[in-house]
Amino acid sequence: MLKLNSDSPGTTTLQHLATQQATIDALPVGQRPAMAETLWDAKNNIGSGGKTAFAEIKQTLLEMCVGTELCNYCESNEASDIEHIYPKSFFPERAFTWLNYLLACKTCNTHYKLDKFAVFTPALSANATTMQRKKVPTSTDAAFIDPRVEDPLVFLALNFTNQSFFLEPCPNLTDPRDIAKATHTLNVLQIGKRAALAAARKAAFRFFQSRLERYRDVRDSTTLADLERLVEDPDLVDTANTFAAEQQQMLTALQQSILSHAHPTVWREMQRQRLSLPKTNTLFAAVPEALAWQ
Ligand SMILES: [Zn+2]
């Protein structure tokens, strides 16, 4: 999980959100969750602007996704659902809040996260509690990483030991609140040790290594014949092109293939933890510019 780039829909859409939110906030506290649910279910049919506003919200969130429109939690599946980071059933005052949205896949949204969330009770303590459905939150101090405003890699780290590829609390955390936040986020989302995710991260690791090797070899080539030997299909090399132009085109394509691939957390962790990954470290030493690719 990575921090999302900041972006925003236009002022008309933000105003539409503010209007819906004001309707909820005007009600007594006990009535707000039901109204949030009702307005959310009808969000594409509210007034003349609802459909347009949510089309723009979805499009903006798609452009903020990791990989090519992938779920921001698992980084594996297609991003499909507008997910409330703070569940609207517990926090109706954030139901129509732009900063509370990200795109997640159906599996993460409807099978794992649902209405689950965790808060510190009392606020500012280190005592984290997972919240139960239909209960009023005991605090608004989230024990859950918010990737719209926080960098998840401060709290989480990929474990390359024994090739587990598990996502775990960062081993250098010392603040009990940070440890609790990492642990509860993993408990809620179940993205740490799902077998399919660990296997996919391992495959991504191999992919990133092989792309870096190819990048190094293309960069070190000196003739079109060298380039033809490096690609699976020699017809992909346009021999009518100059060597320099063809080489640059291949280098750009290789960089893009890394940056648009699933599981970008694996790539970021290869950069961060390279000193304990000998082969990866050697590749980054040969292609130092790749340390800045994000
Ligand atoms: Zn997902």
Residues whose N, C-alpha, C, O or C-beta is under 5 A from the ligand:
A	BS01	ZN	C71 Y73 C74 E75 N77 C105 C108
